[in-house]
Amino acid sequence: MAPTEDRTTVDAQGRGRADNIDPADQWVLNPDTGEYELRLAPSAAQSAVPRPRRGAPARGKGPGTPKTPAPRGPAPEELASDTLPGQRRRRGTPEEPLPGRRRGRTKPRKGKAKKVLLWTGGGMAFVLVAVTAAGYLYIKHLEGNVTTTDVGSAGKKGFSKNEAFNILIIGTDKRTGKGNTGYGDTGSVGHADTDILLHVAKDRSNATALSIPRDLIVNIPDCPTKQPDGTTKVIPGTRNVRFNTSLGQDGRDPGCTMRTVKEVTGIAPDHFMMADFNAVKTLTSAVGGVEVCVGKPVNDKESHLKLPKGKSVIEGEQALAFVRTRHSFGNQGDLDRIKVQQQFLGALARKMTSSDTLTDPGKLLDLAEAATKALTVDTGIGSVSTLKDVALELKKVPPKNITFTTVPVLDNPAERVKATVVLNEQPAQQLFQMINDDVSLSAVKQKQKQESAAVAARLKGSRSAASDIRVDIYNGGAPAGSAQETLSWLQNNQGVEKSSQLGNAGKTLGRTTIAYSPDQADQARKLADLMGLPASALQPGTSEKNAQGLPAIVLTLGKDFKGAGVSLTAPTKAPADLQKATADKQVCST
């Protein structure tokens, strides 16, 4: 229970008698819990005998009250049910100021301000947003700004602080909002114009922001989509179409885009964040502009962007023009525009997390408003408290280890006039596998990702002949028929004749494993080689007996199984020609 002095301050604050104390300044981060709590200065001594509680009076409007009207929230008595009233005073006697407090706005203490990083997008992709704590009522007000969409089974129901996570950031080309109808295509339903799949590593040491070209030819799967009346409609999938039609076309929602990403990459987005053109304008204005650099003067007639060679600070309409420009950069195509957008996002991230922004309460409050109004998210992260959790996890990633890259693609060979692209299969699949296996693209030390010396040593040593391997095969989460497929492949293609498949395992496994006794280590190593399994798949311990009563190692196919003969060893290096950039360095667009 809080001290009596603290309770009096809460009571006075609720009745408009807190002598210019801003409620926002009294919410601070508790480093032990990661949550924000009221921390109040002691007030005058309490009367020993409390007077009866009266009905809740109207809120006061002191000079420290935020300008943005807060929605109706709990009365002070609900915020602290054991609050005691202040001392009695005679009618007409002026109130005494709280001792120890100076008039005027309280300066936030360094290291105690709430720094919430929200990754979102608008017309281009995602941004970092820093937000200070503004008290219970202001948080509820911010929550009212956020729009949510129920994507059903396309996403997760909640957010885990202890796992790697994937957020699909969608910048839609919908022309809603003040001043946006002049960009043409005013009737657009809002396609997935710019898309970034943000993967954040389990240990928060790094993150990968993977841009997906809007003109990538893909197969869009069937999409169960929630309708306004609460029913679910299945929108039929289409083959060999542009990726951007996964949103808006035929009534598709962001869940359809999430399903399409999984179809193309094998990486399942957990959540999505979406915004339109206004996000770029409002967020860049909220931070007072973002510094960009161009390698030559720009005078683009299509986007109306005019910039001199070198560095410039842009915001609002000019910032939107910058991320929409493609005729002035590279080969004037969408792939070069993606590079420009990535450079812009790195600059915006640096500005959002600069000391100039984080120590300016006005900027932080403007950012809170702009970011939440710009966002549409799935219901799994639709509350401000959950967005805060996401943001605090993102905040742990060093900017130098946030890598921007793009899906490897080739010009569509089916076209004479090159307008679309297709996957460059080998490097694309290698990249997707790295992301799925939580392997960093940056030069971060992989202490928690690298297998320990003891685990790596399991693959060191002699190998038996394939014909000497005795193995029982179980399906522990792989697609139906995988155990029989593997049995046939081992017997007919690899010479592992002493093998049997025994149906489903007793439990579901995320990863394929080989269990063996110490005297079967040479067989286990050989089988791991044949299956393309990493050292971590080897599980020394005990084996079982096969149908002939002889010891047999146990191969259990997990959810990661991709087919007989398909290696499950994660690549440790990015594809040779992969385009990369990091969030900590400025690059001039050319």
C-alpha positions in Angstrom: 0.0 0.0 0.0 1.3 3.5 -0.9 2.2 5.9 2.0 -0.5 8.2 3.2 1.3 11.2 1.7 1.1 9.7 -1.8 -2.6 8.9 -1.4 -3.3 12.6 -0.6 -1.5 13.7 -3.7 -3.6 11.4 -5.9 -6.8 12.8 -4.2 -5.7 16.4 -4.7 -4.7 15.7 -8.3 -8.1 14.2 -9.1 -9.9 17.2 -7.7 -7.8 19.7 -9.6 -5.9 20.9 -6.5 -2.4 19.5 -7.3 -0.8 22.9 -7.9 0.2 22.5 -11.5 1.4 18.9 -11.3 1.1 17.3 -14.7 -0.3 13.7 -14.3 2.0 12.6 -17.2 5.1 13.5 -15.1 4.0 11.2 -12.3 4.1 7.9 -14.3 7.6 6.4 -14.4 9.1 3.1 -15.4 9.7 0.6 -12.8 12.9 -1.2 -14.0 12.2 -4.3 -12.0 8.8 -4.9 -13.6 8.9 -3.1 -16.9 5.6 -1.4 -16.1 4.7 2.3 -15.4 3.6 3.3 -11.9 2.6 6.4 -10.1 5.5 8.0 -8.2 4.4 11.0 -6.3 6.1 13.6 -4.1 5.1 13.7 -0.4 2.4 16.2 0.4 1.5 17.9 3.6 0.7 15.9 6.7 -2.6 14.1 6.8 -5.4 14.8 9.2 -5.6 11.9 11.7 -9.4 11.6 11.2 -10.5 11.2 7.6 -13.8 12.8 6.6 -16.4 10.8 4.7 -15.9 10.3 1.0 -18.1 12.4 -1.2 -19.2 11.8 -4.8 -16.5 12.2 -7.5 -16.2 15.9 -8.5 -15.5 17.1 -12.0 -11.9 17.0 -13.1 -9.8 20.2 -12.7 -8.1 21.9 -15.6 -4.7 22.9 -14.2 -2.0 24.4 -16.3 -0.3 21.0 -16.5 -3.3 19.2 -18.0 -2.6 17.8 -21.5 -4.2 19.7 -24.3 -5.6 16.6 -25.9 -9.1 15.8 -24.4 -8.9 12.6 -22.5 -11.8 10.1 -22.8 -13.9 9.3 -19.8 -11.9 7.0 -17.5 -12.1 5.9 -13.9 -12.6 8.4 -11.1 -9.6 9.0 -8.8 -11.2 6.7 -6.2 -11.1 3.9 -8.8 -7.4 4.6 -9.5 -6.6 4.3 -5.8 -9.5 2.8 -3.8 -7.7 3.5 -0.5 -7.2 7.2 -1.2 -7.7 9.4 1.8 -9.0 13.0 1.5 -6.7 16.0 2.1 -6.8 18.2 5.2 -9.9 20.3 5.9 -9.6 24.0 5.2 -12.0 26.9 5.9 -14.3 28.1 3.2 -12.6 30.9 1.2 -9.1 30.0 2.5 -6.7 29.6 -0.5 -5.1 26.2 -0.9 -1.6 25.8 0.1 0.9 24.6 -2.5 2.3 21.1 -2.1 5.7 21.4 -0.2 8.8 20.5 -2.1 7.2 21.1 -5.5 7.9 24.0 -7.7 5.2 25.6 -9.8 5.2 24.7 -13.5 5.7 21.6 -15.4 7.9 18.9 -13.8 11.0 18.1 -15.9 11.1 14.4 -16.6 14.0 12.6 -15.0 16.6 11.2 -17.4 16.4 7.4 -17.6 12.8 7.4 -16.2 11.0 8.5 -19.4 9.0 5.8 -21.1 10.6 5.1 -24.5 8.2 3.1 -26.6 9.3 2.1 -30.1 6.5 1.4 -32.5 7.3 0.0 -35.9 4.7 1.0 -38.4 4.3 2.2 -42.0 2.6 4.6 -44.3 2.9 4.7 -48.0 6.4 3.1 -47.7 6.9 0.8 -44.8 7.7 1.3 -41.1 8.9 3.8 -38.6 10.2 3.9 -35.1 8.2 6.0 -32.7 9.2 7.1 -29.2 6.4 7.8 -26.7 6.4 9.0 -23.1 4.1 7.8 -20.4 1.1 10.0 -20.0 -0.9 8.4 -17.3 -3.9 6.0 -17.4 -6.4 8.3 -19.1 -4.0 9.4 -21.8 -3.1 5.7 -22.5 -6.8 4.9 -22.9 -7.1 7.9 -25.2 -4.2 6.6 -27.4 -5.9 3.2 -27.5 -9.0 4.8 -28.9 -6.8 6.0 -31.8 -5.8 2.5 -32.9 -7.8 0.7 -35.5 -7.9 -3.1 -35.4 -8.7 -5.9 -37.8 -9.5 -9.5 -36.9 -7.4 -11.7 -39.2 -8.4 -15.0 -37.6 -6.0 -17.8 -37.9 -3.6 -15.8 -40.1 -2.0 -14.3 -37.0 -1.4 -15.1 -33.4 -3.8 -14.2 -30.6 -1.3 -12.6 -28.3 2.3 -11.5 -28.1 5.2 -13.3 -26.4 8.2 -11.4 -24.9 10.3 -14.5 -24.9 10.2 -15.6 -28.5 11.3 -14.4 -31.9 8.5 -12.7 -33.7 7.5 -11.5 -37.2 5.5 -8.4 -38.0 4.3 -7.7 -41.5 4.3 -4.0 -42.1 2.1 -2.8 -44.9 2.1 0.6 -46.6 -1.2 0.8 -48.5 -1.7 3.1 -51.5 -5.2 4.0 -50.5 -5.7 7.8 -51.1 -7.8 8.5 -48.0 -6.8 11.5 -45.8 -6.4 15.2 -46.2 -4.5 16.2 -49.3 -4.1 12.7 -50.7 -6.7 12.7 -53.5 -4.3 14.7 -55.7 -2.0 11.7 -56.1 -4.1 10.0 -58.7 -5.9 6.7 -58.6 -8.3 8.2 -56.1 -10.6 5.1 -56.3 -7.9 2.6 -55.2 -9.2 0.0 -52.7 -5.8 0.1 -51.0 -3.4 -2.5 -52.3 -0.2 -3.7 -50.5 1.9 -1.0 -52.1 5.0 -1.4 -49.9 5.6 -4.4 -47.6 8.3 -5.3 -45.1 8.4 -8.5 -43.1 10.2 -7.5 -39.9 11.9 -10.5 -38.1 13.1 -9.8 -34.5 15.5 -12.4 -33.1 14.7 -14.3 -30.0 17.6 -12.9 -28.1 16.9 -9.4 -29.5 20.5 -9.0 -30.7 19.4 -8.3 -34.2 16.5 -7.8 -36.6 15.9 -8.3 -40.4 13.6 -6.0 -42.3 12.8 -7.9 -45.5 11.2 -5.8 -48.3 8.8 -7.7 -50.6 8.4 -6.1 -54.1 4.8 -5.2 -54.9 5.3 -6.5 -58.5 6.5 -10.0 -57.4 4.5 -12.7 -59.1 2.9 -15.0 -56.5 0.1 -17.4 -55.9 -2.4 -15.9 -53.4 -4.1 -18.7 -51.3 -7.8 -18.8 -50.3 -8.4 -16.3 -47.6 -11.1 -16.7 -44.8 -12.0 -13.0 -44.2 -14.1 -11.5 -41.4 -17.1 -9.6 -42.7 -18.7 -6.5 -41.0 -21.7 -8.6 -39.8 -19.3 -11.0 -38.0 -19.5 -13.9 -40.6 -16.5 -15.3 -42.4 -16.2 -15.3 -46.2 -13.6 -17.3 -48.0 -12.2 -15.2 -50.8 -10.8 -17.6 -53.6 -7.1 -17.5 -54.2 -5.6 -16.6 -57.6 -2.4 -17.8 -59.3 0.4 -15.8 -61.0 -0.7 -12.3 -59.9 1.2 -9.4 -58.4 1.8 -9.5 -54.7 0.1 -6.2 -54.1 -3.3 -7.6 -55.0 -3.1 -9.7 -51.8 -4.7 -6.7 -50.1 -7.9 -4.8 -51.2 -8.5 -6.8 -54.4 -11.9 -8.7 -54.2 -12.3 -7.6 -50.6 -9.0 -9.1 -49.2 -7.9 -7.9 -45.8 -4.4 -7.8 -44.3 -4.9 -11.4 -43.2 -4.8 -12.4 -46.9 -1.5 -10.6 -47.3 -0.1 -12.4 -44.2 -1.2 -15.7 -45.7 0.4 -14.8 -49.0 3.7 -14.0 -47.3 3.7 -17.4 -45.7 2.9 -19.0 -49.1 5.8 -17.3 -50.8 8.5 -17.3 -48.1 7.5 -20.1 -45.7 7.8 -17.5 -42.9 4.6 -17.0 -40.9 3.9 -13.4 -39.9 2.6 -13.3 -36.3 1.0 -9.8 -36.6 0.6 -6.9 -39.0 0.8 -3.1 -38.8 -0.7 -1.0 -41.7 -0.9 2.7 -42.5 -1.6 4.9 -45.5 0.1 8.0 -46.9 -0.7 10.2 -43.9 1.7 8.3 -41.7 4.8 9.6 -43.5 3.5 13.1 -43.4 2.4 13.3 -39.7 5.3 11.3 -38.2 8.0 13.3 -40.0 6.4 16.5 -39.0 6.0 15.3 -35.4 9.8 14.9 -35.1 10.6 18.2 -36.8 11.8 16.6 -40.1 14.2 13.8 -41.1 17.6 14.3 -42.7 18.1 12.5 -46.1 20.9 12.6 -48.6 20.8 12.4 -52.5 23.8 12.0 -54.7 22.5 14.4 -57.3 20.0 17.2 -57.6 16.4 15.9 -57.8 13.5 17.6 -59.7 10.9 14.9 -60.2 7.9 16.0 -62.2 5.8 12.9 -61.2 6.2 13.2 -57.4 7.0 17.0 -57.4 10.1 16.3 -55.3 12.8 19.0 -55.5 16.1 18.5 -53.5 19.6 19.8 -54.0 22.6 17.5 -54.1 23.7 16.5 -50.6 21.8 16.5 -47.3 18.3 18.0 -46.7 15.7 17.9 -43.9 12.3 16.9 -45.2 8.9 16.5 -43.6 5.2 16.3 -44.4 4.3 16.4 -48.1 8.0 16.6 -49.1 8.7 13.4 -47.1 5.9 11.6 -48.8 7.2 12.7 -52.2 10.6 11.4 -51.3 9.4 7.8 -50.5 7.1 7.8 -53.6 9.7 9.0 -56.0 11.1 6.4 -58.4 11.8 8.2 -61.7 14.8 10.0 -60.3 16.7 7.1 -58.7 18.4 4.1 -60.2 16.7 2.5 -63.2 13.4 4.3 -62.3 11.8 1.0 -61.2 10.2 -0.2 -58.0 13.3 -2.1 -56.8 15.4 1.1 -56.7 12.5 2.9 -54.9 12.6 0.2 -52.3 16.3 1.0 -51.6 15.4 4.7 -51.2 12.6 3.9 -48.8 15.0 1.7 -46.7 17.5 4.5 -46.6 14.7 6.9 -45.5 13.5 4.5 -42.8 17.0 4.2 -41.4 17.2 8.0 -41.2 13.8 8.2 -39.5 14.8 5.5 -37.0 17.9 7.5 -36.1 15.8 10.7 -35.6 13.2 9.0 -33.6 15.7 7.6 -31.1 17.9 10.7 -31.0 18.4 12.7 -27.7 16.7 15.7 -29.4 13.5 13.7 -29.7 13.6 11.6 -26.5 14.1 14.6 -24.3 11.4 16.8 -25.9 8.0 16.1 -24.2 6.2 18.0 -26.9 7.6 15.9 -29.7 7.0 12.7 -27.8 3.3 13.5 -27.2 2.9 14.5 -30.9 4.5 11.2 -31.9 2.2 9.3 -29.6 -0.8 10.9 -31.3 0.5 10.6 -34.8 1.7 7.0 -34.5 -1.5 5.6 -32.9 -3.7 7.5 -35.4 -1.7 6.1 -38.3 -1.9 2.5 -37.2 -4.2 -0.3 -38.2 -3.2 -3.6 -36.4 -4.5 -7.1 -35.8 -6.5 -7.7 -32.7 -3.7 -9.7 -31.2 -1.7 -6.5 -30.6 -4.6 -4.1 -30.6 -4.2 -2.7 -27.1 -1.7 0.1 -26.2 -0.3 -2.1 -23.4 0.5 -4.8 -25.9 1.9 -2.3 -28.4 4.1 -1.1 -25.6 5.4 -4.6 -25.0 6.2 -5.0 -28.7 7.9 -1.6 -28.7 10.0 -2.4 -25.6 11.2 -5.6 -27.2 12.1 -3.7 -30.4 14.0 -1.1 -28.4 16.4 -3.8 -27.3 17.8 -4.3 -30.9 20.9 -2.1 -31.6 20.4 0.0 -34.8 23.7 -1.3 -36.2 22.2 -4.8 -36.2 18.9 -3.9 -37.9 19.5 -5.1 -41.5 17.3 -3.9 -44.4 17.3 -6.3 -47.4 15.0 -7.2 -50.3 13.7 -10.6 -51.6 16.1 -11.8 -54.3 14.2 -11.6 -57.6 14.7 -11.8 -61.4 12.9 -10.2 -64.3 9.8 -12.2 -65.2 11.0 -14.4 -68.2 7.4 -14.7 -69.4 7.3 -11.0 -70.3 8.7 -9.2 -73.3 8.3 -5.8 -71.7 9.7 -6.3 -68.2 7.1 -5.1 -65.6 7.0 -7.8 -63.0 9.6 -10.0 -61.2 9.8 -13.6 -60.0 11.8 -15.2 -57.2 15.4 -15.9 -57.7 14.9 -19.3 -56.2 18.2 -20.4 -54.8 19.3 -17.2 -52.9 15.7 -16.5 -52.0 15.2 -19.8 -50.3 18.5 -19.5 -48.6 17.5 -16.1 -47.2 14.1 -17.4 -46.1 15.7 -20.3 -44.3 18.1 -18.0 -42.5 15.2 -15.9 -41.2 13.1 -18.9 -40.2 16.1 -20.3 -38.3 16.7 -16.9 -36.6 20.2 -16.4 -38.2 21.4 -12.8 -38.3 22.3 -11.0 -41.5 24.4 -8.5 -39.5 27.8 -8.8 -38.0 26.4 -9.5 -34.6 28.1 -12.1 -32.4 26.0 -15.2 -32.5 26.8 -16.4 -29.0 23.3 -17.7 -28.3 22.7 -18.9 -31.9 26.0 -20.8 -32.4 25.8 -24.3 -31.2 28.0 -24.9 -28.1 31.2 -26.8 -28.5 29.7 -29.8 -26.9 26.8 -29.9 -29.3 28.9 -29.3 -32.3 31.2 -32.2 -31.2 28.3 -34.6 -31.7 29.0 -34.5 -35.5 32.7 -35.1 -35.0 33.9 -38.7 -35.2 33.6 -41.8 -37.4 30.6 -42.7 -39.6 29.2 -46.1 -40.2 28.2 -47.4 -43.6 24.6 -46.6 -44.6 23.9 -50.3 -44.7 24.8 -50.6 -41.0 22.2 -48.0 -39.9 19.2 -49.5 -38.0 16.5 -46.8 -37.6 12.9 -46.6 -36.7 11.1 -43.6 -38.3 8.2 -41.7 -36.6 6.1 -38.7 -37.7 6.2 -36.1 -35.0 4.5 -33.2 -36.7 5.6 -33.4 -40.3 3.0 -33.5 -43.1 1.0 -36.8 -43.4 2.9 -39.5 -45.3 6.4 -38.1 -44.4 7.5 -41.1 -42.5 6.7 -43.5 -45.4 8.3 -41.0 -47.9 11.5 -40.9 -45.8 11.5 -44.7 -45.4 11.3 -45.2 -49.2 14.0 -42.6 -49.8 16.4 -44.1 -47.3 15.9 -47.6 -48.6 15.8 -47.0 -52.3 18.2 -44.0 -52.6 20.6 -44.1 -49.7 21.0 -47.8 -49.0 19.6 -47.7 -45.4 17.9 -51.1 -45.7 17.5 -51.8 -42.0 14.8 -49.1 -41.5 11.2 -49.2 -40.5 8.4 -46.6 -40.3 6.2 -46.9 -37.2 3.6 -44.2 -37.7 3.0 -41.2 -35.5 5.2 -40.4 -32.5 3.7 -39.9 -29.1 4.2 -36.1 -29.2 4.6 -33.3 -31.7 8.1 -31.9 -32.2 9.1 -28.5 -33.7 12.4 -29.9 -35.0 13.5 -33.3 -36.4 15.6 -35.3 -34.0 17.7 -38.5 -33.9 17.8 -40.3 -30.6 20.6 -42.9 -30.1 22.6 -44.7 -27.5 26.4 -44.0 -27.1 27.4 -47.1 -29.1 25.3 -45.9 -32.0 26.9 -42.5 -32.4 28.6 -43.5 -35.7 25.2 -44.5 -37.2 23.6 -41.3 -35.9 26.3 -39.2 -37.5 25.8 -40.9 -40.9 22.1 -40.6 -40.8 22.4 -36.9 -39.9 24.6 -36.5 -43.0 22.1 -38.2 -45.2 19.2 -36.2 -43.8 21.0 -32.9 -43.8 20.5 -32.4 -40.1 22.5 -30.1 -37.8 24.3 -31.2 -34.7 21.5 -30.0 -32.5 19.2 -32.7 -34.0 21.4 -35.4 -32.4 20.0 -36.5 -29.0 22.3 -38.9 -27.3 20.7 -41.0 -24.6 18.8 -44.3 -25.3 17.6 -46.1 -28.3 14.9 -48.7 -28.8 14.7 -52.1 -30.3 13.5 -52.7 -33.8 11.2 -55.5 -35.1 14.1 -58.0 -34.9 14.8 -57.1 -31.3 18.0 -55.3 -32.2 19.0 -51.8 -31.0 17.7 -49.1 -33.4 18.2 -45.3 -33.4 14.9 -43.3 -33.5 14.3 -40.7 -36.2 11.4 -38.4 -35.4 10.3 -36.0 -38.2 9.2 -32.7 -36.7 7.3 -29.7 -38.0 10.5 -28.4 -39.8 10.6 -31.4 -42.1 10.5 -30.3 -45.7 10.7 -33.6 -47.6 13.1 -36.5 -47.9 16.5 -35.4 -49.0 15.8 -31.7 -48.3 18.6 -30.4 -45.9 17.5 -28.9 -42.6 20.9 -27.4 -41.8 20.5 -23.7 -41.5 22.7 -21.6 -43.7 25.2 -19.4 -41.7 26.0 -16.9 -44.4 23.7 -14.6 -46.5 23.6 -15.1 -50.3 26.7 -13.7 -52.0 25.0 -10.8 -53.9 22.3 -9.9 -51.3 21.6 -6.2 -51.1 21.9 -5.0 -47.4 21.9 -1.8 -45.4 21.8 -1.2 -41.7 19.8 1.4 -39.7 22.8 3.1 -38.1 24.4 4.5 -41.3 23.3 7.3 -43.7 23.4 6.4 -47.4 22.9 8.9 -50.2 20.2 7.9 -52.7 21.3 8.0 -56.4 
